[in-house]
Amino acid sequence: MSNPSPGLKRDPGHTITITPHSGAVTVKFGEVVIASTRNALQLAEATYPPVLYIPFADIYFEHLLASDTRTRCPFKGEASYWSVTGQGEGEADVMWAYPHPYDEVAAIRDHGAFYSHKVTIDAG
């Protein structure tokens, strides 16, 4: 592996699974659709609630603006964030993505995830 997860090396019992989500997913900010897909991935990690990752191709980046926020996860890598604007309003850091995820979670590269308390996520 060229980019192994230091967190999984330290804690090999920490579980992360990535599986295709079987239904459609739509993400809205107010009434504005900012993502819509039938190709989402579901990431389940340890005891955390599952998170849906949407392919970049199905995210409407014209409604998003890259932010300066960065965080680091020892299991997934460094995350970048995007804020949303629409209907004359905005919300900071509604989406995150791992541009260079660790090898064990490489499937989420070029996918974004959204905070459910900042946007509406309809996952059928």
N, C-alpha and C positions, 0 to 999 in steps of 0.2 A: 504494500500500500504506500502511496506517495504522500498522503495527507491523512494519517490515522487520527482518530479521536483520542485526545489525552484523557478525557473523562471516562471513556469506556476502558481504557487501559488501566486506570486507577480503580474503576468499579465495574468489573466485567458482568456483574449481576444486574446492572441497570439495563432495563429493556426498552428498546425503541423498535417499533414495527411500522412499516409504511405499506399501505394497501390501497388499491383503487377504490374510490367512493362510488357506489353503485348508482346514485341518482344525479339529478341536476342540482347545481348550486348557483344561486344568484346573490350578489352582494349589492346593497344599496346604501347610499348616504342621503337621507331624506327620501325624495322620490327619484333621485338620479341613480341609475344602474352603473356601478363601477367595475363589476366583474360578472361574468355569466359563463358557465361551463358544464359539460358532461364528462370532463376529464380530470376532476379533482383527485388528489391523493389524500388519504387520511393517515396522519401520523399519530400513533399512540405511544406515549412515553411514560413509563413507570406508573405512578399514581395520578398523573395529571389528566385532565379531560382531553379527549382526542381533538386534534386541530386539523382543519381542512386546508390544504395547500393547492392553490389554483395556478395553472400554467400561465406564464406571462402573456402568451398569445391570446388568452381569454380575459385579460385585465385591461380596462380602458384607461390607459395611462394619461390620456388627455385631461382626466379629472384628478390626477395625482401629481404631487410635487415632491421630489426627493428632499429629505431632510438631512440635517447634519448628525442626527442621533445614530449612535452605534452601540451595540451591546455584544457581549461575548458569552456564548454557551460552551461549557467544556465538552458537551456531547455533540453539538451540531456545528459550531464555528462562530464567526463574526456575522452579526445581523445588521443589515441596513434598513432604514425606515422611510416611509412615504407618508405625507399628509394629504388630505383631501380638501378640495374646494368645490363648491357647487351651490346653486340657489342663493348666492350672496353670502354663504356661510362657509365655515371651514372647521376642520378638526385635525389636530396635530397627531402625527405618528399612528395612523389607523392601520397601516400595513407594514409587515416586515418580510424580509427574505434573506436567505443565506447565499450570497453570490458565489462563494467558494466553500461549500459545506465539506465537512470531513467525509472521508471515503465511505464510512458506514451508512451515511444518510445522503449519498450523492443523488438519489432520486428526486430530492427536493430542490436541486439546482434549477434555476429559471422558473421557480414557483413562488408565489406570495401568499401569505396568510394574513387574516384580518382579525382585529379585536372585536369580539361580539358586543362589547359594551360601548363601542364607538360607532358601529355601523349595524345594519340589519343583515343577517345572514339567513337565507332561506335554503335549507338543504333537504331536498326531497328524496 
